[in-house]
């Protein structure tokens, strides 16, 4: 629920859901690899957007997002990578 998210904004993974992800990840294993990589590099939650091809991580601090961005550029030099800040209900979320 939205209230559960507002009460515990840094416990995001239970609220991150995409029904198409499991189907798409089966055909494109790099999706799961990127998600695991993001978690190992400081993300507190990860998700594939829509029907793909974008995968993002949520970070608690912008510095963590920026560090992951720099490393991701090295790991996937042909991919577009960007750290940014999203403001939701006065709460800053870093992706």
C-alpha positions as CSV (number, residue, x, y, z in Angstrom):
1,X,0.0,0.0,0.0
2,X,1.1,3.6,-0.4
3,X,0.9,4.2,3.3
4,X,3.3,1.3,4.0
5,X,5.7,2.8,1.5
6,X,5.4,6.2,3.1
7,X,6.0,4.7,6.5
8,X,9.1,2.7,5.4
9,X,10.4,4.5,2.3
10,X,13.7,2.6,2.2
11,X,12.0,-0.8,2.2
12,X,11.1,-0.4,-1.5
13,X,11.7,-3.9,-3.0
14,X,8.3,-5.3,-1.8
15,X,6.5,-2.4,-3.7
16,X,8.5,-2.9,-6.9
17,X,6.6,-5.2,-9.2
18,X,6.4,-5.7,-13.0
19,X,4.4,-8.8,-14.2
20,X,6.3,-8.7,-17.6
21,X,9.7,-8.9,-16.0
22,X,9.8,-12.6,-15.3
23,X,8.7,-13.4,-18.9
24,X,11.1,-10.9,-20.5
25,X,14.0,-11.9,-18.2
26,X,13.6,-15.5,-19.3
27,X,14.3,-14.4,-22.9
28,X,16.9,-11.7,-22.0
29,X,19.0,-12.9,-19.0
30,X,21.0,-9.7,-18.9
31,X,18.0,-8.1,-17.1
32,X,18.5,-10.3,-14.1
33,X,22.3,-9.8,-14.3
34,X,21.9,-6.0,-14.2
35,X,19.4,-6.2,-11.3
36,X,21.8,-8.4,-9.3
37,X,24.7,-6.0,-10.2
38,X,22.7,-3.0,-9.0
39,X,21.9,-4.7,-5.7
40,X,25.6,-5.6,-5.2
41,X,26.5,-2.0,-6.0
42,X,24.2,-0.4,-3.4
43,X,20.7,-0.4,-4.8
44,X,18.0,-1.1,-2.2
45,X,15.5,-2.1,-4.9
46,X,15.6,-2.8,-8.6
47,X,13.0,-3.2,-11.4
48,X,12.6,-3.5,-15.2
49,X,10.4,-0.7,-16.5
50,X,7.3,-1.6,-18.6
51,X,8.1,-4.3,-21.2
52,X,11.8,-3.3,-21.1
53,X,14.5,-2.5,-22.0
54,X,15.2,-0.2,-19.1
55,X,16.3,-1.5,-15.7
56,X,16.8,0.8,-12.7
57,X,17.9,0.7,-9.1
58,X,16.7,2.8,-6.2
59,X,19.4,4.1,-3.9
60,X,19.2,5.6,-0.4
61,X,21.9,8.3,-1.1
62,X,22.8,10.2,-4.3
63,X,26.4,9.4,-3.7
64,X,25.7,5.7,-4.0
65,X,23.7,6.2,-7.2
66,X,26.5,8.3,-8.7
67,X,29.1,5.7,-7.7
68,X,27.0,2.9,-9.3
69,X,26.5,5.1,-12.4
70,X,30.3,5.4,-12.8
71,X,30.8,1.7,-12.4
72,X,27.9,0.8,-14.7
73,X,29.4,3.0,-17.5
74,X,32.5,0.8,-17.3
75,X,30.5,-2.5,-17.0
76,X,28.1,-1.7,-19.9
77,X,29.8,0.9,-22.1
78,X,27.3,0.6,-24.9
79,X,24.3,1.3,-22.6
80,X,22.8,4.6,-21.5
81,X,23.4,5.1,-17.7
82,X,22.2,8.0,-15.6
83,X,21.9,8.8,-11.9
84,X,19.1,11.1,-11.1
85,X,16.8,12.3,-8.2
86,X,13.1,11.9,-8.2
87,X,11.0,13.9,-5.7
88,X,7.8,12.0,-4.6
89,X,5.6,13.5,-1.8
90,X,8.6,15.5,-0.5
91,X,10.8,12.4,-0.4
92,X,13.9,12.3,-2.5
93,X,14.5,9.0,-4.3
94,X,17.8,8.4,-6.1
95,X,17.8,6.2,-9.2
